[in-house]
Amino acid sequence: MKILVVNAGSSSLKYQLFDMDEHKVLAKGLCEKIGLSGAITHKRPGKPNYSTDYPMPTHDEAIALVLKLLTDPELGVIDSVDEISAVGHRFAHGGKFTSSRLLGDEEMNYLESIVPINPLHGPPAIKGVNACRKLMADKPMVGVFDTSFYATLEPKAYVYALPYEWYETYGVRRYGFHGTSHRYVSAEAARFLGKPLDELKIITCHIGSGSSISAVKYGQAVDTSMGFTPQEGLPMGTRCGSIDPSVITYIMKKTGMTPDEMDNAMNKKSGLLGVSGVSNDAREVWAAADEGNARAKLAMEIMCQGAKKLIGSYTAEMNGLDVLVFTAGLGENDRQARELIASDLDFLGIRLDKEKNNTIKHGENAVISADDSPVKILVIPTDEEFMIAADTQKLVSAL
């Protein structure tokens, strides 16, 4: 079975075509600058990459170009779109949906209805589905929701200490995000260690331009750092993460900022960029710190200190810890960040081996804990797209 996975952003669209029978990626790529000039990069394992500028006024043209390249006599990997059995779509927010599901009119109408609580990620994901439905009307569409992994949270973990009617009337609660990644790496960690997932207490650290940490106890999420939006929790590339909420009203009164302006400042002008004044890219911030930039050094320390505090609190919440996992852009590639986060946690049984941490191979599962560490520290490359493909295959096979 061949599954196309689509991850649509506001001006971009990532795609991967999986052969699920062979457990391999046939092709993947990225459409960029949708609505602007338009460009695409198309990759096939073992073959040269193909990149070109191409007008893509909307997501419809982007999907049409993807299908054209996948079936191209020279650049393609399949003879016909008919070979694609279904399309899996990533949704950051699924609202009441507690598991992946087929997307019919009822499901799409509901996803449209929750756009007000998901204004950044919801509209482009919906555009991606609609574009695919236009061009592949006979193919099942499946939605895989990052939030659904957190359906197992108890009310004490997801209800905010606010007027309770805000939760009942407006749906104000912790939803959690990056769930597809956390679900994948927690299961992969258990597989890699050769232990049952339902016997492990795991903390998964998805550290990248957007970052979140989750507590996974015996295979089920019990807590997570992101909340009503992906803003809560750790400081990120451009997001401030958790702050005293009174800062918001104080600055708005002082400066006359509107709610939209404040939202923009917290989401796009804060985090590593806001503190360092250098960049939202951790590589550039570390480079500036190495050159003596005190604010750049402080920015990285704030982020890593935040992660360390969450690891401590989640270990307490689960009454122990067996495995600590790092994943995503920084988690997989930034040895300095991993060292800052995982060092000086010996009292929790977390002992980092600095040599292992500095010498792991990119793209491979790795153990970076000391041999005598009671807690295993792992680096697990995430694979959200495979999880989407696997969920899609499961649902379609049952039709």
SERO-4910 file (N, C-alpha, C, O; in steps of 0.05 Angstrom, whole numbers):
BEGIN
 pado doro    nc1    nc2    nc3   cac1   cac2   cac3    cc1    cc2    cc3    oc1    oc2    oc3
  Met    A     17    -24      0      0      0      0     17     25      0     36     27     16
  Lys    A     11     44    -18     26     69    -19      9     91     -7    -14     95    -15
  Ile    A     21    106     12      8    127     26     22    153     22     47    155     26
  Leu    A      8    174     14     19    200     11     13    216     37    -10    217     46
  Val    A     34    227     49     31    243     74     35    272     67     55    279     55
  Val    A     17    289     76     17    317     70     17    333     96      1    328    114
  Asn    A     35    352     99     37    370    122     37    398    111     58    409    103
  Ala    A     14    411    111     10    437     99     14    460    119      2    460    140
  Gly    A     31    479    112     34    503    127     21    527    112     10    523     91
  Ser    A     23    550    124     10    573    112     21    580     84      6    588     67
  Ser    A     47    577     80     59    583     54     78    560     45     95    564     28
  Ser    A     74    537     57     91    514     50     75    488     51     52    487     61
  Leu    A     86    467     39     73    441     40     94    419     38    108    417     17
  Lys    A     97    403     59    116    381     59    100    356     51     77    353     57
  Tyr    A    114    338     37    101    313     29    121    290     30    145    294     26
  Gln    A    111    266     35    126    241     33    108    220     22     85    218     29
  Leu    A    118    204      4    104    181     -7    117    156      4    140    150     -1
  Phe    A    101    140     19    111    116     32    101     91     17     78     90      8
  Asp    A    119     72     14    110     44      7    109     29     33    130     21     43
  Met    A     85     25     43     83     13     70     89    -17     70     96    -28     90
  Asp    A     86    -30     47     93    -58     45    123    -62     47    132    -82     59
  Glu    A    138    -43     36    167    -45     37    179    -29     60    203    -30     65
  His    A    162    -15     75    171      2     97    193     22     88    215     23    100
  Lys    A    188     37     67    207     56     57    194     80     45    171     80     37
  Val    A    210    102     44    201    127     32    209    126      2    233    122     -4
  Leu    A    190    130    -15    195    130    -44    204    158    -53    222    160    -70
  Ala    A    192    179    -41    199    206    -49    189    225    -27    170    219    -13
  Lys    A    202    248    -25    193    268     -7    201    295    -17    219    298    -34
  Gly    A    189    316     -7    196    342    -16    183    365     -1    168    360     18
  Leu    A    188    389    -11    178    413      2    170    434    -19    186    442    -35
  Cys    A    145    442    -18    136    465    -33    138    490    -15    128    490      7
  Glu    A    150    511    -25    154    535    -10    143    559    -25    137    558    -49
  Lys    A    139    581    -10    131    606    -21    104    604    -36    100    617    -56
  Ile    A     86    587    -25     59    585    -36     45    612    -33     45    623    -11
  Gly    A     33    622    -54     21    648    -54     39    671    -61     31    693    -64
  Leu    A     65    664    -63     85    683    -71     97    674    -98     83    669   -117
  Ser    A    124    672    -99    137    663   -124    135    634   -129    131    625   -152
  Gly    A    137    617   -108    134    589   -111    160    574   -117    175    583   -135
  Ala    A    166    553   -102    190    536   -107    185    509    -95    170    506    -76
  Ile    A    198    489   -107    196    461    -97    222    447    -98    238    451   -116
  Thr    A    227    430    -78    250    412    -77    238    384    -75    223    378    -56
  His    A    246    367    -93    235    339    -95    259    320    -92    279    322   -107
  Lys    A    256    301    -73    279    283    -67    270    254    -70    248    247    -62
  Arg    A    288    238    -81    284    209    -83    309    195    -73    331    203    -81
  Pro    A    307    176    -56    330    162    -45    349    152    -67    339    138    -85
  Gly    A    374    158    -65    394    148    -84    395    162   -110    410    154   -128
  Lys    A    380    184   -113    379    198   -138    383    228   -133    378    238   -111
  Pro    A    392    243   -153    396    272   -149    370    286   -142    349    280   -151
  Asn    A    373    306   -124    350    323   -117    342    340   -141    359    348   -157
  Tyr    A    316    346   -142    306    364   -163    294    389   -150    277    386   -133
  Ser    A    303    412   -158    292    437   -147    286    456   -170    301    458   -190
  Thr    A    264    471   -167    257    490   -188    238    511   -176    223    505   -157
  Asp    A    237    534   -188    217    554   -181    192    548   -198    194    540   -221
  Tyr    A    169    551   -185    144    544   -199    121    559   -187    118    559   -162
  Pro    A    105    573   -202     83    589   -191     63    571   -176     53    552   -188
  Met    A     58    578   -151     38    563   -135     21    584   -120     25    589    -97
  Pro    A      1    595   -134    -16    615   -121    -31    605    -96    -36    619    -77
  Thr    A    -38    579    -97    -53    567    -75    -42    538    -70    -25    529    -84
  His    A    -53    526    -49    -45    498    -43    -55    479    -65    -44    457    -68
  Asp    A    -75    487    -80    -85    470   -102    -63    465   -122    -58    442   -131
  Glu    A    -49    487   -130    -27    484   -149     -3    469   -137     10    454   -152
  Ala    A      1    472   -111     23    457    -98     18    427   -100     36    412   -107
  Ile    A     -6    418    -93    -13    390    -94    -12    380   -122     -2    357   -127
  Ala    A    -22    395   -141    -21    387   -169      8    383   -178     13    364   -193
  Leu    A     26    400   -170     54    397   -177     66    373   -164     82    359   -177
  Val    A     60    368   -139     70    344   -125     62    319   -140     78    301   -145
  Leu    A     36    317   -147     27    293   -162     40    290   -189     45    268   -198
  Lys    A     45    313   -202     58    313   -228     86    302   -226     95    286   -242
  Leu    A    101    311   -205    128    301   -201    129    272   -193    147    257   -202
  Leu    A    110    264   -176    110    236   -167    105    216   -190    114    193   -189
  Thr    A     92    226   -211     85    208   -234    101    215   -259     96    204   -280
  Asp    A    120    234   -257    136    242   -280    153    219   -290    165    204   -273
  Pro    A    155    215   -316    171    192   -327    200    192   -318    212    171   -314
  Glu    A    212    216   -314    240    217   -306    244    222   -276    261    210   -263
  Leu    A    227    239   -264    230    247   -236    212    232   -217    215    234   -193
  Gly    A    193    218   -228    173    205   -211    181    178   -200    203    167   -206
  Val    A    163    167   -183    169    141   -170    145    122   -173    147     99   -165
  Ile    A    123    132   -185    100    115   -190     90    122   -219     96    143   -229
  Asp    A     76    103   -231     66    107   -258     41    124   -259     36    139   -278
  Ser    A     25    122   -237     -1    136   -238    -10    143   -209     -2    129   -190
  Val    A    -26    163   -207    -37    171   -181    -55    148   -170    -59    147   -146
  Asp    A    -65    131   -188    -81    109   -179    -66     90   -160    -79     76   -144
  Glu    A    -40     91   -160    -24     74   -142    -25     84   -113    -19     69    -95
  Ile    A    -33    109   -109    -35    120    -82    -62    110    -70    -83    116    -81
  Ser    A    -60     96    -48    -84     85    -35    -99    106    -18   -124    105    -17
  Ala    A    -85    124     -6    -97    143     12    -78    166     18    -54    164     12
  Val    A    -88    187     30    -72    210     38    -75    215     68    -98    218     77
  Gly    A    -53    217     82    -53    224    110    -45    253    114    -26    262    103
  His    A    -60    267    131    -55    295    135    -49    301    165    -62    290    183
  Arg    A    -28    317    169    -22    324    197    -38    349    205    -38    369    191
  Phe    A    -51    346    228    -65    368    241    -52    373    268    -50    354    284
  Ala    A    -44    397    274    -34    404    300    -56    401    321    -51    392    343
  His    A    -80    409    314   -102    410    333   -126    394    323   -136    398    302
  Gly    A   -134    374    340   -158    358    333   -181    364    351   -202    351    347
  Gly    A   -178    382    370   -201    388    388   -211    363    402   -197    351    417
  Lys    A   -236    356    397   -249    333    411   -240    306    400   -246    286    412
  Phe    A   -227    306    377   -219    281    365   -196    268    382   -175    280    385
  Thr    A   -201    244    392   -182    231    409   -165    210    395   -149    196    408
  Ser    A   -169    208    369   -153    189    353   -154    197    324   -171    214    316
  Ser    A   -136    186    308   -136    192    279   -163    182    267   -174    162    277
  Arg    A   -172    196    246   -197    188    235   -200    196    205   -186    214    196
  Leu    A   -218    182    191   -224    189    164   -237    216    163   -253    223    181
  Leu    A   -231    232    143   -241    259    141   -263    261    121   -259    262     97
  Gly    A   -288    261    131   -311    266    114   -320    295    118   -307    311    131
  Asp    A   -344    302    108   -354    329    111   -359    336    140   -353    359    148
  Glu    A   -369    318    156   -374    323    184   -349    330    199   -348    349    214
  Glu    A   -328    315    194   -302    320    207   -290    346    198   -279    361    214
  Met    A   -292    352    172   -280    377    162   -296    401    173   -284    422    179
  Asn    A   -322    399    175   -338    421    187   -330    426    216   -328    449    224
  Tyr    A   -325    404    231   -316    408    258   -289    421    260   -284    439    276
  Leu    A   -270    412    243   -243    424    243   -244    454    235   -229    470    245
  Glu    A   -263    461    218   -267    489    211   -277    504    236   -270    527    240
  Ser    A   -294    491    252   -306    505    274   -286    511    297   -291    530    312
  Ile    A   -264    496    298   -244    502    319   -221    519    310   -201    522    324
  Val    A   -223    530    286   -202    548    276   -197    571    296   -174    579    299
  Pro    A   -218    583    309   -212    604    328   -193    597    350   -179    615    361
  Ile    A   -191    572    358   -172    564    379   -146    552    366   -128    544    380
  Asn    A   -146    552    340   -122    542    326   -118    558    300   -117    547    278
  Pro    A   -115    585    303   -115    602    279    -89    600    263    -90    606    239
  Leu    A    -67    591    275    -42    590    260    -40    565    243    -33    566    220
  His    A    -46    541    255    -42    516    241    -67    504    228    -64    489    209
  Gly    A    -91    512    237   -115    500    227   -121    507    198   -125    488    182
  Pro    A   -121    532    190   -129    539    162   -111    526    141   -122    516    122
  Pro    A    -84    526    143    -69    513    122    -73    483    121    -73    472     99
  Ala    A    -76    470    144    -81    441    143   -108    435    129   -109    416    114
  Ile    A   -128    451    134   -154    448    120   -150    453     90   -162    438     74
  Lys    A   -135    473     83   -129    478     54   -116    454     41   -122    447     18
  Gly    A    -98    441     56    -84    418     45   -103    395     39   -101    382     18
  Val    A   -122    391     57   -142    369     53   -160    376     30   -165    359     12
  Asn    A   -169    401     29   -187    409      7   -174    407    -20   -186    399    -40
  Ala    A   -148    414    -21   -134    412    -46   -131    383    -55   -135    377    -79
  Cys    A   -126    365    -37   -124    337    -44   -151    325    -52   -153    309    -70
  Arg    A   -172    334    -38   -199    324    -45   -207    332    -74   -220    317    -88
  Lys    A   -198    356    -82   -205    365   -109   -191    348   -130   -203    341   -150
  Leu    A   -166    341   -125   -150    327   -145   -151    296   -142   -145    282   -161
  Met    A   -159    287   -118   -160    258   -113   -186    251    -98   -185    240    -76
  Ala    A   -208    258   -111   -234    255    -98   -240    226    -90   -256    222    -72
  Asp    A   -228    207   -103   -234    179    -97   -216    167    -76   -220    144    -68
  Lys    A   -197    183    -66   -178    173    -46   -187    180    -18   -196    202    -12
  Pro    A   -186    160      1   -193    166     29   -173    187     40   -149    185     35
  Met    A   -183    206     55   -167    226     69   -168    219     99   -190    214    110
  Val    A   -145    220    112   -143    213    140   -130    237    155   -109    247    146
  Gly    A   -141    245    177   -129    265    194   -115    252    218   -127    236    231
  Val    A    -90    260    222    -75    251    246    -70    276    263    -57    295    253
  Phe    A    -78    275    288    -79    299    304    -58    298    326    -58    279    342
  Asp    A    -41    319    328    -21    319    349    -33    319    376    -22    307    395
  Thr    A    -57    331    379    -69    333    405    -81    306    415    -84    303    439
  Ser    A    -86    288    397   -100    263    405    -83    246    424    -95    230    439
  Phe    A    -57    248    423    -40    233    441    -45    240    470    -40    224    488
  Tyr    A    -56    264    474    -61    273    502    -89    269    511    -98    281    531
  Ala    A   -104    252    497   -131    245    506   -130    230    533   -151    228    546
  Thr    A   -107    219    540   -105    204    565    -99    221    589    -99    211    612
  Leu    A    -95    247    585    -90    265    608   -114    265    626   -137    265    617
  Glu    A   -109    266    652   -131    269    671   -138    298    674   -121    316    668
  Pro    A   -162    304    684   -170    332    687   -150    349    703   -146    372    698
  Lys    A   -137    337    723   -118    352    739    -94    361    723    -80    379    731
  Ala    A    -90    348    700    -68    356    683    -76    375    661    -59    389    650
  Tyr    A   -102    376    654   -109    393    631   -128    416    638   -131    434    621
  Val    A   -140    416    661   -157    439    668   -141    461    682   -126    455    701
  Tyr    A   -143    485    671   -129    508    683   -145    518    708   -169    515    709
  Ala    A   -130    530    726   -143    542    750   -154    569    744   -146    590    755
  Leu    A   -173    569    726   -187    593    717   -217    589    722   -225    567    729
  Pro    A   -234    609    718   -263    604    721   -271    579    705   -267    579    680
  Tyr    A   -283    560    717   -288    534    705   -306    537    680   -305    520    662
  Glu    A   -323    557    680   -341    561    656   -325    568    631   -335    564    609
  Trp    A   -301    578    634   -284    583    610   -277    556    596   -275    554    572
  Tyr    A   -272    536    613   -267    509    602   -293    498    589   -292    487    567
  Glu    A   -315    500    603   -340    489    593   -351    503    569   -360    490    550
  Thr    A   -348    530    568   -361    546    547   -342    550    523   -350    548    500
  Tyr    A   -317    555    529   -298    563    508   -277    542    502   -260    546    484
  Gly    A   -277    520    516   -257    500    511   -229    507    519   -209    497    508
  Val    A   -226    525    539   -200    533    549   -189    511    567   -198    507    589
  Arg    A   -168    497    557   -156    475    572   -129    469    559   -122    480    538
  Arg    A   -113    452    572    -88    443    559    -95    422    539   -108    402    545
  Tyr    A    -86    426    514    -90    406    493    -64    391    488    -65    366    482
  Gly    A    -41    404    489    -16    391    483    -12    389    453    -31    386    437
  Phe    A     13    391    444     20    390    416     45    373    412     57    363    431
  His    A     53    369    387     76    351    380     70    322    388     88    306    390
  Gly    A     44    316    392     37    290    403     45    267    384     53    245    394
  Thr    A     44    271    358     52    250    340     82    243    343     89    220    341
  Ser    A     98    264    347    127    259    352    131    245    379    147    226    380
  His    A    118    254    400    122    242    426    112    213    426    124    195    438
  Arg    A     91    208    412     80    180    410    101    162    396    105    140    404
  Tyr    A    112    173    374    131    157    359    157    151    375    165    128    377
  Val    A    169    171    387    195    167    400    192    151    426    211    137    433
  Ser    A    170    153    439    167    137    464    165    108    457    177     91    470
  Ala    A    149    102    436    147     74    427    173     64    415    181     41    420
  Glu    A    187     81    400    213     73    388    234     69    410    251     51    407
  Ala    A    233     85    431    252     81    453    249     54    466    269     40    471
  Ala    A    224     46    470    219     19    482    228     -3    463    241    -22    472
  Arg    A    222      0    438    231    -20    418    262    -22    417    273    -43    417
  Phe    A    275      1    417    304      3    416    317    -11    440    338    -24    438
  Leu    A    305     -7    463    315    -19    488    306    -48    492    316    -61    510
  Gly    A    288    -57    476    278    -84    478    262    -89    503    262   -110    515
  Lys    A    246    -68    511    229    -70    535    201    -62    528    196    -47    510
  Pro    A    181    -73    542    153    -67    537    147    -37    544    155    -27    565
  Leu    A    134    -24    526    127      4    530    110      8    555    112     28    569
  Asp    A     92    -12    560     74     -9    582     87    -15    609     73    -17    630
  Glu    A    113    -17    609    128    -21    635    148      2    640    163      1    659
  Leu    A    148     22    622    168     43    624    156     70    631    134     77    622
  Lys    A    171     85    647    165    113    652    185    130    635    209    128    639
  Ile    A    174    145    616    191    159    596    185    189    596    162    197    597
  Ile    A    206    205    594    203    233    588    214    238    561    238    232    555
  Thr    A    198    250    543    207    255    516    210    285    512    192    301    518
  Cys    A    233    293    502    240    321    498    242    327    468    262    321    456
  His    A    221    339    457    221    348    430    231    376    429    216    395    434
  Ile    A    256    380    423    269    406    425    277    415    397    294    403    384
  Gly    A    264    437    388    270    448    362    263    477    361    264    491    381
  Ser    A    256    487    338    246    515    336    221    518    352    215    539    363
  Gly    A    205    497    353    183    494    372    190    471    390    199    450    381
  Ser    A    185    473    416    195    453    435    173    445    455    157    462    463
  Ser    A    172    420    462    154    410    482    165    386    495    181    371    484
  Ile    A    157    381    520    166    358    535    141    344    546    122    357    555
  Ser    A    142    317    544    118    302    553    127    280    573    149    269    570
  Ala    A    109    274    591    113    251    609     95    228    599     71    231    597
  Val    A    108    206    594     94    183    582     97    159    602    119    148    604
  Lys    A     76    152    616     77    131    636     63    107    626     38    107    621
  Tyr    A     78     85    623     67     60    614     52     62    587     31     50    583
  Gly    A     63     79    570     52     82    543     31    103    539     22    108    517
  Gln    A     23    116    561      3    137    559     14    163    569     28    165    589
  Ala    A      6    185    555     15    212    563      0    219    588    -24    216    590
  Val    A     15    230    608      3    239    633      7    268    637     -7    281    654
  Asp    A     25    281    622     28    310    624     45    319    600     59    303    588
  Thr    A     43    345    594     59    356    572     61    386    576     45    398    590
  Ser    A     82    398    564     88    426    570     72    446    554     66    467    564
  Met    A     64    439    529     48    457    513     19    455    523     11    435    534
  Gly    A      4    477    519    -22    478    532    -46    484    513    -51    469    495
  Phe    A    -60    505    519    -83    514    502    -73    520    474    -88    516    454
  Thr    A    -49    530    472    -35    535    446     -7    524    448      2    516    469
  Pro    A      7    523    425     36    515    426     54    536    438     79    534    436
  Gln    A     43    556    451     59    578    463     69    570    491     90    579    499
  Glu    A     53    554    505     60    548    533     84    530    535     90    515    516
  Gly    A     98    532    557    120    513    563    147    526    559    153    547    570
  Leu    A    164    512    544    192    521    541    194    546    523    178    550    506
  Pro    A    215    563    529    222    584    509    231    570    483    244    549    484
  Met    A    224    581    460    229    568    435    244    587    416    255    607    426
  Gly    A    244    582    390    259    599    372    250    627    373    266    646    376
  Thr    A    223    631    371    212    659    372    189    661    392    177    682    394
  Arg    A    183    639    406    160    640    425    171    642    454    192    630    460
  Cys    A    157    657    470    167    662    498    163    638    516    177    635    536
  Gly    A    143    621    510    137    599    529    122    610    553    110    631    551
  Ser    A    123    595    575    107    603    599    119    628    612    143    629    617
  Ile    A    102    647    618    110    671    632     88    679    652     66    667    651
  Asp    A     93    697    670     73    708    687     52    722    669     59    741    655
  Pro    A     27    713    670      7    725    652      3    755    656     -7    769    638
  Ser    A      9    765    680      6    793    685     25    811    670     21    834    666
  Val    A     47    798    660     66    813    643     51    823    618     56    845    608
  Ile    A     33    807    608     18    814    583      2    839    587      4    858    571
  Thr    A    -15    840    608    -32    863    612    -15    888    620    -22    910    613
  Tyr    A      6    883    635     24    905    643     36    919    618     35    944    616
  Ile    A     47    903    600     60    915    577     40    927    558     45    948    545
  Met    A     16    915    556     -5    926    539    -13    954    549    -18    972    533
  Lys    A    -16    956    575    -23    982    587     -1   1003    583     -6   1026    578
  Lys    A     24    994    586     47   1012    584     51   1022    555     58   1045    551
  Thr    A     47   1004    536     54   1010    508     30   1016    490     34   1027    468
  Gly    A      6   1008    499    -17   1011    482    -19    990    460    -34    993    441
  Met    A     -4    968    464     -6    946    444    -33    933    444    -47    931    464
  Thr    A    -42    926    420    -67    912    417    -63    882    423    -40    873    424
  Pro    A    -85    867    427    -82    838    431    -67    825    408    -50    807    413
  Asp    A    -72    832    383    -58    820    360    -29    827    361    -12    810    355
  Glu    A    -22    851    368      6    859    369     20    844    392     43    836    388
  Met    A      7    841    414     19    826    436     23    796    428     44    784    434
  Asp    A      3    785    415      5    758    406     28    754    387     43    735    388
  Asn    A     32    773    369     54    773    350     81    775    364    100    761    357
  Ala    A     83    792    385    107    795    400    115    770    415    138    762    415
  Met    A     95    757    427    101    732    442    107    708    424    123    691    432
  Asn    A     95    708    400     99    685    382    122    688    363    134    668    355
  Lys    A    129    713    355    148    717    334    172    734    341    190    737    325
  Lys    A    172    747    364    193    765    371    206    758    398    223    773    408
  Ser    A    199    735    409    209    727    436    228    703    434    241    699    414
  Gly    A    229    687    455    245    663    455    275    669    451    285    689    461
  Leu    A    288    651    436    317    655    431    322    682    417    342    695    423
  Leu    A    305    689    398    308    714    384    305    738    402    321    756    402
  Gly    A    284    737    418    279    760    436    301    765    456    308    788    461
  Val    A    311    744    469    331    747    489    358    753    477    373    771    486
  Ser    A    366    738    457    393    741    445    396    766    428    417    778    427
  Gly    A    374    773    414    376    795    395    391    787    370    397    804    354
  Val    A    398    762    368    415    752    346    399    737    325    399    744    302
  Ser    A    384    716    334    371    698    315    352    680    330    354    677    355
  Asn    A    334    668    316    318    646    327    330    619    322    320    599    332
  Asp    A    352    618    307    366    594    300    387    588    322    406    604    325
  Ala    A    384    565    336    402    559    358    431    558    349    449    565    365
  Arg    A    436    549    324    464    548    315    477    576    315    500    579    322
  Glu    A    462    595    305    472    623    305    474    634    332    492    650    338
  Val    A    456    627    350    457    637    378    481    625    392    495    640    407
  Trp    A    486    599    389    510    587    401    535    600    390    554    604    405
  Ala    A    536    605    364    560    617    352    565    645    364    588    652    370
  Ala    A    544    660    369    547    686    381    556    683    410    572    699    420
  Ala    A    545    663    424    553    658    452    582    651    453    596    660    471
  Asp    A    592    635    435    620    627    434    638    651    429    662    651    437
  Glu    A    627    671    416    643    696    411    641    716    434    652    738    432
  Gly    A    627    708    455    626    725    479    601    741    482    599    759    499
  Asn    A    580    736    466    555    750    468    540    740    492    530    717    492
  Ala    A    538    756    513    526    747    538    496    742    535    486    723    548
  Arg    A    482    758    519    453    753    516    448    728    501    428    714    506
  Ala    A    465    721    482    461    696    467    465    672    486    450    653    485
  Lys    A    486    673    502    490    652    522    467    650    541    458    627    548
  Leu    A    456    672    550    434    672    568    409    660    555    395    645    568
  Ala    A    404    665    530    381    655    516    381    624    516    361    612    522
  Met    A    404    612    510    406    583    510    404    572    538    392    551    542
  Glu    A    415    586    558    413    577    585    385    577    595    376    559    609
  Ile    A    369    597    588    341    599    596    326    575    585    310    563    599
  Met    A    330    570    559    315    547    547    322    521    560    305    505    566
  Cys    A    348    516    564    357    491    575    349    488    604    342    466    614
  Gln    A    350    510    619    341    509    647    311    503    649    302    488    667
  Gly    A    296    513    630    267    507    630    262    477    625    245    465    638
  Ala    A    278    465    607    275    437    602    283    420    627    270    401    633
  Lys    A    304    429    640    313    414    664    292    414    686    287    394    699
  Lys    A    279    437    689    258    439    710    234    421    703    223    408    721
  Leu    A    227    419    678    205    402    670    212    372    674    195    356    682
  Ile    A    236    365    668    245    337    672    242    330    702    233    308    709
  Gly    A    251    348    719    248    343    748    220    340    757    213    322    772
  Ser    A    202    358    747    175    357    756    160    333    745    143    321    759
  Tyr    A    166    325    720    153    301    709    162    276    722    147    256    724
  Thr    A    188    275    730    198    251    744    183    249    771    176    226    779
  Ala    A    178    271    784    163    270    809    134    262    804    123    246    819
  Glu    A    122    272    783     95    266    776     91    236    770     70    225    778
  Met    A    110    224    757    108    195    751    120    177    773    119    153    770
  Asn    A    131    190    794    143    174    816    166    157    805    168    133    812
  Gly    A    183    169    788    206    155    777    209    159    748    192    171    734
  Leu    A    232    150    738    238    153    709    257    130    701    276    123    714
  Asp    A    250    119    677    267     98    666    283    107    642    306     99    638
  Val    A    270    125    625    283    133    600    278    163    595    256    173    599
  Leu    A    299    177    587    298    205    579    306    206    549    327    197    542
  Val    A    288    217    533    292    217    504    294    245    493    279    263    501
  Phe    A    314    249    476    317    275    461    310    270    432    318    250    420
  Thr    A    295    288    420    288    286    392    284    314    380    285    334    394
  Ala    A    278    315    354    274    339    338    300    354    333    321    344    341
  Gly    A    298    377    320    322    391    310    345    394    330    367    385    324
  Leu    A    340    407    352    361    411    372    365    385    388    388    378    394
  Gly    A    344    371    394    347    347    410    364    326    396    379    311    410
  Glu    A    362    324    370    378    305    355    405    315    347    424    299    344
  Asn    A    409    341    345    434    351    333    450    370    350    473    376    343
  Asp    A    439    379    372    453    399    389    465    387    414    451    384    434
  Arg    A    490    378    413    502    365    436    504    384    460    502    375    483
  Gln    A    509    410    454    511    429    476    485    432    492    485    432    516
  Ala    A    463    433    477    437    435    490    431    410    507    422    412    529
  Arg    A    436    387    495    432    362    510    448    361    535    439    352    556
  Glu    A    473    370    533    491    369    557    481    388    579    480    381    602
  Leu    A    473    412    571    462    431    591    437    420    604    434    424    628
  Ile    A    420    407    589    395    398    600    399    373    618    387    371    639
  Ala    A    416    354    609    418    328    623    440    327    644    442    307    658
  Ser    A    456    347    646    477    347    666    466    355    693    446    369    695
  Asp    A    480    347    715    474    354    742    446    345    750    431    359    764
  Leu    A    438    322    740    413    310    748    418    282    760    401    264    759
  Asp    A    442    278    772    450    252    783    430    243    804    426    218    807
  Phe    A    419    261    819    401    253    841    375    240    831    361    226    845
  Leu    A    370    244    805    347    231    792    355    206    778    338    192    766
  Gly    A    380    199    780    390    175    766    397    181    737    400    162    721
  Ile    A    400    206    729    406    214    702    436    221    701    444    242    712
  Arg    A    452    205    687    480    209    685    489    209    656    489    188    643
  Leu    A    496    232    646    503    235    618    532    227    613    550    233    630
  Asp    A    538    213    592    565    207    583    572    227    562    562    226    539
  Lys    A    590    246    568    596    268    550    609    258    524    603    269    503
  Glu    A    625    238    526    638    228    502    617    216    483    618    221    459
  Lys    A    599    200    493    578    188    477    561    211    465    553    210    442
  Asn    A    555    231    481    538    253    472    551    268    449    537    279    432
  Asn    A    577    270    449    592    285    429    597    270    403    605    282    383
  Thr    A    593    244    404    602    227    381    579    211    368    585    192    353
  Ile    A    554    217    373    533    202    361    532    206    331    540    227    322
  Lys    A    521    187    317    518    189    288    491    201    281    471    193    292
  His    A    492    221    263    467    235    255    447    215    243    454    199    227
  Gly    A    422    218    252    401    202    241    397    174    252    381    159    242
  Glu    A    413    167    272    411    140    284    403    142    313    410    161    327
  Asn    A    389    121    323    383    119    351    410    116    366    428    102    357
  Ala    A    412    128    390    437    127    405    431    128    435    413    142    444
  Val    A    449    115    450    449    116    479    471    136    487    494    132    479
  Ile    A    464    157    502    484    176    511    487    178    541    500    196    552
  Ser    A    475    159    555    478    158    584    503    142    591    512    125    576
  Ala    A    513    147    615    536    132    625    527    103    630    503     97    634
  Asp    A    546     85    629    540     56    632    526     50    658    511     31    660
  Asp    A    533     66    679    521     60    706    497     78    712    489     80    735
  Ser    A    487     92    691    464    109    696    439     93    699    432     77    682
  Pro    A    424     96    722    399     82    725    378     89    704    362     73    697
  Val    A    379    114    694    361    123    673    376    123    647    398    134    644
  Lys    A    364    110    627    375    110    600    369    137    587    346    146    586
  Ile    A    390    149    576    386    174    560    391    167    531    412    157    523
  Leu    A    370    173    515    371    166    487    368    190    468    355    210    476
  Val    A    379    188    445    373    206    423    358    189    402    369    170    391
  Ile    A    333    196    396    316    182    377    307    201    356    291    218    361
  Pro    A    316    198    331    305    215    309    275    211    307    266    188    305
  Thr    A    260    232    307    231    230    305    223    224    276    238    229    257
  Asp    A    199    213    273    188    206    246    158    209    247    144    189    246
  Glu    A    149    234    249    121    240    250    106    230    225     84    221    225
  Glu    A    120    233    202    108    226    176    102    196    175     81    188    165
  Phe    A    120    180    186    115    151    186     91    144    204     75    127    197
  Met    A     88    158    226     65    153    244     39    160    229     19    146    232
  Ile    A     40    182    214     16    190    199     10    169    178    -14    161    175
  Ala    A     30    159    165     26    138    144     15    113    157     -3    100    146
  Ala    A     26    105    180     18     80    193    -11     82    203    -27     63    199
  Asp    A    -19    105    214    -47    109    222    -65    108    198    -87     97    200
  Thr    A    -57    121    176    -73    122    152    -77     93    141    -99     86    134
  Gln    A    -55     78    140    -57     51    130    -76     34    147    -93     19    137
  Lys    A    -75     38    173    -92     22    192   -122     28    187   -138     10    186
  Leu    A   -128     54    184   -156     62    180   -166     53    153   -189     43    151
  Val    A   -150     56    132   -158     50    105   -161     19    102   -179     10     88
  Ser    A   -144      4    115   -145    -25    113   -171    -36    125   -179    -58    118
  Ala    A   -182    -21    143   -207    -30    157   -232    -24    141   -254    -32    149
  Leu    A   -229     -9    119   -253     -1    103   -265    -25     88   -285    -23     74
***
